[in-house]
Amino acid sequence: MKNQKKAYLYGLGAVACWSTVATAFKLSLGYFSPAQLLLVATVTSSLLLLGIVAWQGKLPLLAKSLKAHPGYYLLLGLINPTLYYLVLFQAYDRLPAQQAQTLNYTWAITLTLLAVPFLGQTIRKQDWVAILLGYLGAMVIATKGNLLSLDFEDPLGVALALFSTLLWAGYWILNTRHQGDALVSLTLSFLLALPLVVAATALWSDFQLTAWQGWLGAIYVGLFEMGIAFVLWLLALRHAEHTARISNLIFISPFASLLLLRFLVGEEIYPATLVGLMMIVAALLIQQVKTKP
């Protein structure tokens, strides 16, 4: 049944989870490599998602879905969590968390562009305005406000953060083209990703996971970024009478995240980050304005 108050509570819970993960990423990467962080987080999230699927009585649906579309779910697992988080964690490892997080926030704009060739959608005039404003905001953040000089502190880190938006948008396009149970789909992608993540850890890092701080952070990321937040968001959308009002809650997350980065990680928040973030949020709000047919 629809219940807008419950929808707000679930939505705010998801936003609260997402607001903490940039801090968790940055702190955890002080003890684990990106591949090690992904390994522990993926195992944690896989166990959590598997438990939720079992509790909902959907275990038979896992086998049925995998048998019907094995290649599809393997591709999902390759993109998310494997490639997406490896790239994103590398970006966080190289950049201040405020930059990596805010650049990654442009994924919805990337999704607008990819939806044209892959979903046959058209781009409205306001979408072009949003795209221009959003990527201009990303440039302000990446150059710390020195737009004319185009002086990037870490060009590879910026490229990785922007590439992560391409992977995340591609993941959601694949989900859009396949009408299956969202939780079952996510669970299968994580389970099939486990061997890939283990291989990536062996190739680019090692299994010397000795720091308890790294374990604590990685388990937190697996529980709240990759698991609980997703489930809460699904519940929010399921109970929402007005989906747009719930979707707008997501704009709280990056600002709350900057506050946590300032007080828990000790990052000085650059004025350019705030300006760029406001430009990106404005771009996303422009995209949500409905036009008359």
N, C-alpha and C positions, 0 to 999 in steps of 0.2 A: 504493500500500500504506500501511496505517496505521503510524505510527511516532511514539509519544508524545514521544520526545526531540527529533525534528525539529520536531514541532508546537510544543514549548516554545521552541525556538530561533527559529523563525519568529515566534511570538507575541511573544516578548521583543523581537525586532527591530522589529516594528510598534509596540509600546508605546514603545520608545526613540525612534522617529520622532515619535510623537504627543506625547511629553513635551517635545520641543524647539520645537513649532510656536507655542505662545503667546509664547515669547521671540522667535521669528522674526517673528511678526505685529507685535509691539510695536516691535521695532527697525526693521523695514522701513517701518512707517507714519510713522517720523520723516523719511523721505525721499520716499516715494510717497504719493499719495492712495489711499483704499480702492479706487477704480475702477482706478487705474494698477497697483496691486499685483495686483488680480485679473486684469487683462489679461495681464501678463507671466507670472503663475503658471499661468493657463489655457493659454496657448500652450505653455509648458514641459511641463505635464502631458499635453496633447493629443499632443505629439510623442512623449513617453515611452510613453504607452498605445498609440499607433498602432504604435510599434516593437515592443512586447511582443506585440500581436495579430498582427503580421506574422511575428514569430519563431515564434509558435505555429501559424502556418498558418491563421489564422482570418479573413484579409482577405475572402474570399468571403462569410463569415457576416455581416460588417458590412453589405454591400450587400443581402443577403437579408433581414436583420432590419429594416433601414431601409425597404425596399420594402414589407414586410408591415405595419409599424406606424409610419409617419412621424410622425403626430401624437403618439403616445405618447412617442417619443424626444425630440421637440421640447419636450414638456411637462417631461420629466425635465431637459433642458438648461436650461430656464427656471428650474426650481427649484434644481438643483445642476449647475453651480457658480454660475449668474448671481445669482439672488436671495439664496440662502443666504449666499454669501460676501460679497456687497455689504453685507448687513445685519450679518453677523458682524464684518466689518472696521470698519464704522461704530461698532459697539459697542466694539471694541478701541480705536478712535481716541478715544472719549469717556471710557472707564472705565479704571481701573487693570487691567492684564492679568489679575491674580489674580481680580478680580470677574467680568470678561467670560468667562474660561475656566470658572470654577466654575458660574456661572449657566447657561452653555451645556451643562454636564454633566447638566442635568436633562432632556435630550431624551428619555431612555429612559422617564422618568415621563410626559412628554407623549405618547409613543408608546402607553403603556398606555391613556390616555384616548381617543386617536383610534382605537385598534383596536376600540373598542366599536361606533361607528356605521359604520365603513368595512370592518371585517373580521368583524363579527358576534361578537366575542369578549365574554366576560363578565368582570367585575371581581370578584376574590375579596376576602375580608375583609382579607387581608394586603396586597393591592394598595392598598386604601383607606388602610391604616396607612402604607404606603410613600409614597403620594401626599401625605398630610398631612405626614409627616416631611420628605420631599424639598422640598416648596415652603416649609415653615417654615424649612428650612436656607437656601433661596434668599433668603428675606426677611431672615434674620440677616446674610447676606453683603451684600445690597443696602443695608441700613440701617446697616451696620457695628456691628451688635449693638443698635441703638436701636429695638427692635421697637415699643415703646409709642408713641414719637413718630412712627413711620413717616416719618422724615426721610431722603429719598433725595438723595444728593449730586448725581446726574445722572439724573433720572427717565427721560429719553428714552434714555439709554444702557442703563439697566436694561431698559426695554421692548424695545429692539432685541435685547439678549442673549436675552431670553425668547422673542421672536418667532422668533429663529433656531432655537430648539428645535422650534417648530411646523413650520417649513419642512423641517428635517432629518427629523423624524418622518414628515411627509407624503411625503417622498422615499422613505423605506424602505417605507412602506405601498404606494406605487405599484409598487415593486420586488417586493413580496410577491405582488401580484396578477398579476404577469407572470412566467411561468416561462421565462426565457431565460438565456443565458450571461451571468454577472455582469460579467465583464471586457469583453465586447462591448457590453453595455448602458452601462457607465460610459464607455467610449471614445466611443460615439455621442453620449451626452449632452454630453460635453465638446466634441466637434467641432461639434455643432449650436449649442452655446452661444457659440462664438467670435464670430459676427456680432453677437449680443446684447451680449456684453461690450464689443466695439468701439463699438457704439452708446451703451452706458452711459458709456463713457469720454469719448466726444465730448460727451455731454449734460451730465455732471456734473463733468468734469475736463478734462484736455487730454493731449496726447501728448508733452509736454516731459519725457521720461524721461532726465534727464542725470546723476543721481547714481548712481555705480557701486555704492554701498552698497545703494541701493534695488533695483538689478538683482540683486545677489548674494542679497539676502534673498528677493526674489520668485521667483527661480529655485529657491532652496532650498525654499520653500513649495510650488511646483509639483511638484518632484521627490519630496519626502518626505511632505508632508501629503496631497496630492491623488493621488499615484501609487504610490510604492514601499511606503508603509505599507499601502495597500489590498491590493496584490498579496501582501505578506508575510502579511497577516491571512487572505486567501483560502487561501494555502498552509498556514497553521497549522490552519485548520478542516478542510482536506482530509486532513491527516495525523493529526488528533487521534483518539485512541481514546476520550477523554472530553472532549466539547466544553465542558462546564461548567468544567472545570479550566483550559482555555485562556481561556474568557470572563472568568474571575476575574482574569486578568493585567491586564486593562484598569484595575483599581482602583489599580495602581501609578502610572499615568500622571499624574493630577492632583497627587499629592504630589511626584513627581519634578519636575514642571513648576514648582511653587512654589519649589523649591530653585534651579532655573535662573533664574527671574525675580528671585529675591533676589540672586544672585551675578553674573548677567550684565546684567540690566536695572537692578538697584539698587533694586527696589521693596521697601519695608518691608512685610512680610507682617502683615496685621492679625490679631489674635486671633480676631475674628469670622469671618474667612475660613476659618481652620482649623476652628472650631466648626461653621460652616455646611457645610463640605466633608465633615466626618465624619458629619454628619446625612444628607447626600445619599448618601454611600457606604453608610451603614447602610440607607437606604431601598432602594437598588438591591440590596443583599444580601438584604433581606427579600423583594423581588420574586422572587428566584431560588429561594427555598425551595419545594420541591414539596409539594403537599398530596395526601393520599390520595383516590382517586376515591370 
